[in-house]
Amino acid sequence: MTPNENKTKDKVILAAEYFIWKNKVDPKETGLGKLKLQKLLYYVQAWNLALNGEALFEDNFEAWIHGPAIAKVYHHFKEYDFEDSNIQLEENNFDTFTKTEKELLDEIWRVYGKYDGSYLETLTHNELPWQQARGVMRTTEPSQNIISSEVMREYYAAKIKNT
């Protein structure tokens, strides 16, 4: 892939590929799968909103049964084999990201990457943004309700103030 192709690549897909690359160069015992990937993307978006006041990518998260998810990411990676990947990724594939964005991606990997997808699902289920988007729905009821970026920003910014 040429650097120009990276500049036109969808930023959320590029962020997902960054985590796939991180899993190769800094593997965690918990590995990486579709569920975990969605939660890592959620947390990078949430913390970028809280710390930098803006979204890292334009896509909205939906309040799915198993936590925050972006349908486009699900469809893009649903056939992807996270254990035996033939996708060739190198650090320079991610030059589209600023230094600050890469630092945040790395910090999300450091903090949340050690957990498996199920743990991260439980974590998001216990946080206001997902809960508010779900409302009074049964936990087993499918949902495409949008998780508010503003609620995400406020919730995670409050966590910063409380530390």
N, C-alpha and C positions, 0 to 999 in steps of 0.2 A: 504494500500500500504506500502510495506517495504521500508526502506531507500535505499537498493540496487536497487530496482525498479526505484526509483527517479533518481539515478545516470545514469541509462541507458535510461531514458525518454528523448525524443527529447527536447532540451533546449527551443525552441520557444513555444512548447506546454506547457512546465512547466512555462514559463514566462506568458503565457495567463492564466493559472490556478492561478498564483500568483495574477493577477489582479482580477480574479473571487473571490478569497479569500479576497482580500483587499475590494472589494465591499460588502462583508458580514460583515467584522469587522470595516470598516470605510465607510459606505454607503454615497453616494452623491445623492442629489435630482434628478440629471440627470440619475441615474441608470447606467446600463452597458448593452450593446447589441453588436451584431456582428460588426457593423460599428465602434463604439467607441473602441472596443477591438483591432481592426486592427490598428487604429490610435495610441493608447497607445503603442502598440508593435513597431510601426514605430518610435515614439519619443524616446522610450528607446534605440532602436538601433542607431538612429541618434545622440543622446546625448552621448552615450557610445563611438561611433566613434570619436566624437569631443573632449570629455574629456579624454578618456583613450587610444585613438588611435587604438582601435580594435573593432571588432564586438562582440556583446553579444551572437549572434547565427549565424549559417552559412547561413541561408535562405536569399534569395534575395526578396526584395519587387518589385512588379509589379505595373505599373502606370494604375490602373483600373479607370473606369469612376468615381467612388466615392472616389478616392484617393488611397494612397499606401495600398497594401494588399499582403498577402502571401496566395497563393492558398491552401496550406496544412492546414493552420489555418482555412480558410473558410470551407473547407470540414470537418475538425475535429469537428467544432462547429456549423455547419449549422442547425442541428436538436436540438441543446442545448437550453433548456429553462432557460434563464438568470434570470427570475423572480421566478421560482419554481424549484430550483436546488436540486437534491438529491446527488450530488457529495460531498463526504466528504473530505474537505480540512482543514488542520491545519498548523500552522506556521512551524512545523518541517518537513512538506512535501517539504520544499524549501531549505533544507540544502545544496543542490548542489550549490546554489548561494553563492558567496563570500560575505563578509560584504559590500564591495564597491558596488557590483552588487545589493544587497538588498537595500542599501541606494539610489541608482539611481532609482530602481523600485519604491520605496516609494516616491521619489521626483517627478517622472513623475506622479504618482497617485495624489500627492498633487497639482501640478501645472496644469495638464491637466484633471484630473479626475472630476473636477467640471463642465466641459463642456459636452454637449451632442455630439453624433456622427456627427450630421449635422454641428455643429459649427467647429468641428475638421476637417471635410471634407473640409469645406471652407478654413480653415487655411492652410491645406496642398496644396490646389489648388492655393494658393497665394504664394507658396514658390518654389524656383528654382528647387530643385531635382525632384519633380513631374512634373513641367512644362517642364523641359528639356527632361525627359523621354517620355513625350507625344508628344513633338515637335509640328508640325502643325496639329495634329489630331483634328477632331471635338470633342467637349466635350462629345458627346453622342456615340462616337465610341469606342467599346471594345478594350482593349489593354492588352497585356502581356509583354510589353516593361519593361525591368529591370531598376529600379532606381539605378543609380550608387552609390555604397557605398563611393567611393572617392568624388563624388559630395556632398553627404550627409555630409561627414566628413568636407570638406572644407566650406560648407555653414554654418553649425552650429558652427564650430570653429570661423568663421568670426563674428558670432553673439556674441560670448564670448568676442572677442577682441573689439567689438564696444560698450560694456557695461561698 
